[in-house]
């Protein structure tokens, strides 16, 4: 029986390190897997999880004997690419309709790579239930090609000799391996025979396969649309088995390229105060140098950086320097002939903007450059033609693109007649009336004085000019 960690193991009669009844650990107990729908894809996942190469057979009907504990899984359905059996679809832990006579098993090829990653490292094979290495005599790319294909690691990039990935400590099983490159398994290639060699572990053979460096993933923060001038960060990461190497952040168009060494399985790239030149799609790549030879992964999927400008709504205010302003429910009342000022302002960090003062009901639009994010529009003499609704709009130009804010709520300007002319006309009328009354009084007083003076003839209606009285006939 072989125990490989706390998640999965191969057990049973005639079992080896890489063949046996499949058992998994769940809920504090070991249990078996039912063979309903059990096939080579399921076995591939088990062999890869155990580091035993590829699957040669998916065994059914308790080929390696019946288990005696739980039956944890039934109707397992793997695609073959999962990292562990627990990731595959199944009916649920402990849910099954079978007995131990249907326990599933696997037979793996018994080839693994040690000393680096899953798809690059020192070649080791399983024989007589013991792992051992392969000598580098005559070791070439054809031999490495068979190993890479057997491990589902793509094609061989190189066949490094001289214990490039470190020296093994167990048996040396093979020497003078001679593959054509077409064999399915390393054991099918010509060699001197198991344990027949004239080399030491300082000649252990290795391989580097094309998928030895997996395609990294990429993420961006913030993940959605980015505001002009905002900081953006990208994170490149790969699987946990790659704890050191170099990450490269690339823009799909242009020459943008950032490189960062990492001692973990991820790296973060920061782009401060982005502008429109930074817009575009970005990808990550991972590189690892092994004994002076650099290997690169495929590019990651891309993320798109879109930059926009968000302008807040400006504010608008009105004042009259010479106190010709009265605020009323109808609007701002400005006395005719007085000056008034409309000020537009905004709270934002975009430079070199300008304000538009819009006068509704006309084609008049005044423009002024912003100074300290505000602009004032001066009206020296209020006239009735200035009466109406006023609103502000802020505009900035960035990288030859224009962006406008929303329009402010309008402010209503009402021009009213001044009070002084009205008061003056009333006062003038009263004065004229007083003068007329005084004139009448003076005339009456004068006649009375003339009548009271001696020698002054005062005509009455009954006398003529000679003073003779008229007699009634």
C-alpha positions, 0 to 999 in steps of 0.5 A: 500500500502506498500513502501519498499525502492525506488526500489520495492513495493506492491500496490493495493486493498487488498494489505498487506506488503507482498502481492499486485500488483508489482511496481518498481521505474525507471526513476523517476516514479513508474510503473507496471509489465506485467503478460506475462510469470509471474510465481513463480520464478519471485514472489520468487525474489520479495518476497525475495527482500521485505524480505517477505519470500517465494512466495506462489503465482504469481498473474496475470490479475490485481488481486490486481487492475489495476495500473494507471502509467507506465508499466515498464517491460514485459516478465520478466524471472527470474531464482529465484536466482536473488537478485532483479527483475531488475536483471532478463531478460526482454524486456527492461524498458518501452517496452511492448505490454500489458495494466494494465489489465495484471498487475502482483502481488505476495502473499508472506509467510510473514516470515522474519529474523531480527537482523542479516542476510538474513538466520539467525536472529529473526523470525518474521511473518506477520499477520493482516498487522503487523510484530510480533515475535514468543515466544521461548516456545517449540521452537526447531530445527524442528520449525527452519527447517520449517523457513529455508526451507520457506526462501530457506536458506537450513537446520537449524543449530540451534534454538537459544532462549532468543532473541539471535538476539535482542528483537522485538518491535512489536506484539508477534504473536505466542507461543508454536509453534510445527512443525513436521519439514515437514510443508512448512510454519510456519503458518501450524504448531500447536500453541496457536493461533495468539497473544495468549502468556504468554511471553515477547520479551526477549524470542523471537525465532531465527534461524541459517540456513545452508546458513546463511553465503554465500560462499565468493569469492576470487581474486588474484593479480597479477591474472596471472602467478607470478614471483619468489620473487614477492609479491602476495595478495589474497582478500576474500569478501562476500555480503555487508550485512556481515560487520564483521566476520573472513576470512580464507585463505586456501591452498587446500594442506598442512597446510597453513592457514591465519586468519584475522578479518574484520569489512567490507565485505572483507579482504586482505591477502599478501604473500611476496616474493613467492617461489615454496613452495607457488604454489597451489590452494587457497580458502576462508572461512568466519566465524561469531560468534553469542553469543559464537557459531561460524558458517562457510561458505562453501569454496569459489571457488579456484584460482591457484597460479603458480610461474615462473622464468623470466630471462632477456637476459644477455649481452656480451662484450670483451676487451684486457688488452694489447691493442690487440683489434681492432673493425671492421665490421667483428667482434672483431679482436684480435692480435695473442699472445695477451690476451683477456677477455670475460665478461658475465653480467645480471641485475636480482635479482636471487642469486647463478647463473652461466654463460655458455660461448658457443663457436660455432662450437665446444663442448667447453662450459666454466662455471663460477659462477656469482659474482655480476651478472657477470663473466669474461672468461680470454684467456691469449694467443690468438691463431687461434683456439680461432677464432669463435662466443661466446655467454653467457647463465645465469642459476639459480637453485631454489628449485632444479629447473633449469632455463636458460636465452635466449642466447645472440647475439654472438660476433665474435672473429677474431685472426690476425697475429701480425705486428712486425714479418712482419716489422722485415723481411722487415727490414732484407731484406733491411739491407742485400741488403745494405750490398751487395751493400756496399761489391760491392763498397768496392771491386771496390774501392780496385781494383782501388787502386791496379791498381794505385800503382807502381810495381803492375802488372795489367794484361790486356786481351792483355798481358800474365803473362810475360808481353809480348804483343800478336801480331796479325798474 
